[in-house]
Amino acid sequence: METPAIRVSIAPALTFERQMMRPVLCFAISVAAIGQSMAQEKPASPPWSAPATVETITEARKFTSGGVELGGTLYLPRSRKPVAAVVVTHSASSPLGDASLYAHLKVMLPAMGIAVFTYDRRGSGRSGTRTAGGDYTILADDAIAAVRSLKTDPRIDPRRIGSWGLSQGGWISPLASSRSPEIAFVIAVSAPVVTADVQMLFSSTNHLRANGHSQAEIDEMTATRKAVDAYMRGTGTREAAQARIDVARTRPWFKYTYMGETIRDRAVSGWRKEIENDPLRNLTGVKVPMLVLFGAHDAVVPVATSVERLKEIAPRMPKMKVHVVAGADHSMHMAADQSVTLDPRHDGTETADSAEYIAVLSSWLAALGLVGN
């Protein structure tokens, strides 16, 4: 959804495509308070420190997917027995494995006896320069390749490897599961259950409104987005879409649309591929336990609509749990000022600090029997 689909699109090189038990709960709430600390290296221990109960091994790893070498980092709790593991898929605006958005996972999961693997999305950081070009199946296959790589590690239980994804990653993780039986469970955070064009119109509208723009400006933005999407869907012309963009790029609100200034040929456009993706179809393809999480204050994703669509398929998906977290925004952050969280300057710096989110996630993992000794 991000996020272009979900706030920004498959972001590096784009033209138009710039466009989810009581002891466990107590532990989880304490984790929420320290999640941000993982964004930096651990400081040297003072001389009076006692040994920590959990020792986390940090290892750089590489794996290959579709002929491309991808790089990441494994955070593994030291254990006498093989442990469960979670592969992280990316938010559109956080393509690097060391992004602050994933910091809480590196704290809470090893502390629960669960390994976590974060990697750089293809085309970013340690994962080369060739992007997926808006093709979600390529990104899903990358996640599957990461799972297969972990299955070769004797310290990891190959039967208990799942995937966590937020925003656009919340689309990728279910899609990966629908394409491979090797993924044992799925956690989809802040993933809209609407197509990318619907989600981005919702997001852009809220970006403009939170930053003080008028209804007339929102209407002009809406007309611009719809002209571009009409061309991508084959019901409008490229010339009409470009004419709208040429005017819109001079407006002060244009930065909140996450659109590029040049409309690509729809035959090669990554955005066309994104808006043709049906997330509901991908979700119904998941046959393993799945936790779907939303923030009640998410201004990027139409949560109410998404929840209603999930209710339609719930009778056919007994292994799916849906939970809306009170007060949380798109990144599971308890944000007070939406004009700050909806400022593009803060993209890629998000953190998850909702105690309710951490508690629900922790208890769900425990109920699946994934928690280590």
Buried (B, 14 or more C-beta within 10 A) or exposed (E): BBBBBBBBBBBBEBBBBBBBEEEBBEBBBEBBEBBBEBBEEEEEEEEEEEEEEEEBEEEEBEBEBEEBEBBBBBBBBEBEEBBBBBBBBBBBBBBBBBBBBBBBBBBBBBBBBBBBBBBBBBBBBBBBEEBBBBBBBBBBBBBBBBBBBBBEBEBBBBEBBBBBBBBBBBBBBBBBBBBBEBBBBBBBBBBBBBBBBBBBBBBBBBBBBBBEBEEEBBEBBBEBBBBBBBBBEEEBEBEBBBBBBEEBBEBEBBBBBBBBEEBBEBEEBBBBBBBBBEBBEBBBEBEBBBBBBBBBBBBBBBBEBBBEBBEEBEEEBEEBBBBBBEBBBBBBBBBEEBEEBBBBEEBBEBBBBBBBBBBBBBBBBBBBEBBBE
